[in-house]
Amino acid sequence: MSLPPDRLAHYEGRYEAILQDGWAANPPPSQPLVTRRGRKKQSPPRNLLARFARQKTETLAFMYDFRVPFDNTQAERDIRMVKLKAKISGTFRTRLGADAFCTLRSYLSTVRKHGANIIQSIHDAFLGQPFMPLACQGLPR
């Protein structure tokens, strides 16, 4: 499911217009006095504009497929607990402890994203039958 074609065309046109305004507001750097090899260094705004121009399809993917989230909040949420744990305690005491923490958080995040019961999934994991997303079921382990 996606936006209707006329809406897609409208927003793609606005996207291009915004990029053009950005290019106009951030002209390329003037020629350096001493010529150097390679590409001329760009300003941060021009680098961002170039990235948005190059990755237009990826940037607007949420319009073409409503299953694509508009933002990256979920990705930020997934790493937040690791950062919070490190902030509160200063660090993990061992590499093994950090790995265990990340494995558990990843498992719980996957269970939650697939709408499964978290408590039941933890119980099943202790019984040796961990939750496996449908896309992964049937694949060799």
Buried (B, 14 or more C-beta within 10 A) or exposed (E): EBBEEEEBEEEEEEBEEEBEEBBEEBEEEEEEEEEEEEEEEBEEEBEEBBEBBEEBEEEBBBBEEEEEEEEEEEEEEBEEBBEEBEEEEEEBEEEEEBEEBBEEBEBBBBBBEEEBEEEEBBEBBEEEEEBBEEEEEEEEE
